[in-house]
């Protein structure tokens, strides 16, 4: 007899470890997510880990032993592997392009063939930097690597800047 799919799910975890203080994380809950949040949620990197009766799809840094819940659970390892491979692409939107010709509002910036903005000057470097920035905010793993590479001083200052930005953005 096959196991019941509900039996494949581990118990809900305690709050996972986080480098940011609990008070700061609680304050984040009151803010809207940016439009890139889904891409960040799905970016991974993903790993397939064995569970009782199946295989779970976890972020690379998550484990069942730590109480983390899988994004998906399958009885068949191949289906879990396919899911892990597909998840990042689900949240991936189009990259930005720049119009070659100046229009009345300037040089159009396109995202998936729709105009999302205009530049006063033809600036391919700015559009390339925008593409890079979007790729970074879409990937928590990439963002963590970037922050780690920044070093302790930059991280301390970033924490202060984040605290200030959140305080300014709080309603009321």
C-alpha positions in Angstrom: 0.0 0.0 0.0 1.3 3.5 -0.9 1.8 6.0 1.8 -0.8 8.7 2.2 0.5 12.0 0.6 -0.3 13.8 3.9 2.2 11.4 5.7 5.0 12.7 3.5 4.9 16.2 5.0 7.1 16.8 8.1 5.8 18.7 11.1 5.7 22.5 10.9 9.1 23.9 11.9 10.0 26.4 14.6 11.1 29.8 13.2 14.2 29.1 11.2 17.6 30.7 12.0 18.0 34.1 10.5 20.9 36.7 10.5 18.4 39.5 11.0 16.8 40.2 14.5 13.3 38.9 15.1 12.0 42.4 15.8 13.3 43.5 12.4 11.7 40.5 10.6 8.4 41.2 12.4 8.5 44.8 11.1 9.1 43.5 7.6 5.7 41.7 7.8 3.9 45.1 7.6 5.4 46.0 4.2 4.4 45.2 0.7 6.4 42.8 -1.3 8.1 44.1 -4.5 7.0 42.7 -7.8 10.1 40.5 -7.8 9.2 38.6 -4.7 7.8 35.6 -6.5 11.0 35.3 -8.5 13.0 35.5 -5.2 10.7 32.8 -3.7 11.3 30.4 -6.6 14.9 31.1 -7.4 16.4 28.4 -5.3 18.9 26.9 -5.7 16.9 23.8 -5.0 17.9 20.4 -3.7 16.1 17.0 -3.5 16.3 15.3 -0.1 14.9 11.9 0.9 11.9 11.9 3.2 9.9 9.0 4.7 8.0 7.6 1.7 9.3 10.1 -0.8 11.5 13.0 -1.8 11.2 16.6 -0.9 12.3 19.7 -2.8 14.1 22.1 -0.5 16.2 25.2 -0.9 19.8 24.2 -0.9 20.3 25.5 2.6 17.2 23.8 4.1 17.0 20.3 5.5 14.3 18.1 7.0 16.5 17.7 10.1 16.3 21.5 10.8 12.5 21.3 10.6 12.3 23.0 7.2 9.2 22.2 5.1 9.8 21.1 1.5 8.4 23.2 -1.4 7.1 20.0 -2.9 7.0 16.3 -2.1 6.9 13.4 -4.5 7.1 9.6 -4.2 9.3 9.5 -7.3 12.7 11.1 -7.1 12.6 12.0 -10.8 9.5 14.2 -10.3 11.1 15.9 -7.4 14.2 16.5 -9.5 12.1 17.9 -12.4 10.3 20.3 -9.9 13.7 21.4 -8.5 14.9 22.2 -12.0 11.7 24.0 -13.1 11.0 26.2 -10.0 13.4 29.0 -10.8 12.0 29.4 -14.3 8.5 29.8 -13.0 9.2 33.1 -11.2 11.5 34.4 -13.9 10.2 37.4 -15.8 11.6 39.0 -19.0 14.8 40.9 -19.0 14.9 44.5 -20.1 15.7 45.8 -23.6 16.4 49.3 -24.9 14.8 50.8 -28.0 17.3 51.7 -30.7 15.3 54.8 -31.8 14.4 57.8 -29.6 10.7 58.3 -29.2 8.8 61.4 -28.0 9.4 60.4 -24.3 13.0 59.3 -24.9 14.5 55.8 -25.4 11.9 53.2 -24.4 12.9 50.5 -22.0 11.0 47.2 -22.6 10.2 44.3 -20.3 8.7 41.4 -22.2 7.9 43.7 -25.2 6.0 46.2 -23.0 7.3 49.7 -22.3 8.2 50.0 -18.6 10.1 53.2 -18.7 12.1 55.7 -20.8 15.7 57.0 -20.7 16.7 60.5 -21.7 19.8 59.2 -23.4 20.6 55.9 -25.2 22.3 54.1 -22.2 22.9 50.4 -22.7 25.1 50.3 -19.6 22.2 51.4 -17.4 19.9 48.7 -18.9 22.6 46.1 -18.4 23.0 47.2 -14.8 19.2 47.0 -14.3 19.2 43.5 -15.7 22.0 42.5 -13.2 20.2 44.2 -10.3 17.0 42.3 -11.1 18.8 39.0 -11.3 20.3 39.7 -7.9 17.1 40.6 -6.2 15.4 37.5 -7.8 17.9 35.1 -6.1 18.3 35.1 -2.4 21.3 32.8 -2.9 22.9 35.4 -5.2 22.0 38.2 -2.9 23.5 36.4 0.1 26.8 35.9 -1.9 26.8 39.5 -2.8 26.3 40.6 0.8 28.9 38.1 2.1 31.4 39.5 -0.4 30.7 43.0 0.8 32.3 42.3 4.2 31.5 43.1 7.8 31.7 46.9 7.6 29.3 47.0 4.6 27.0 44.6 6.2 26.8 46.7 9.4 26.2 49.8 7.4 23.6 48.0 5.3 21.8 46.9 8.4 21.6 50.5 9.6 20.4 51.7 6.2 17.7 49.0 6.1 16.6 49.9 9.6 16.4 53.6 8.6 14.5 52.8 5.3 12.0 50.6 7.1 11.4 53.3 9.8 10.8 55.9 7.1 8.4 53.6 5.1 6.3 52.5 8.1 2.7 53.6 8.0 1.6 56.2 10.5 
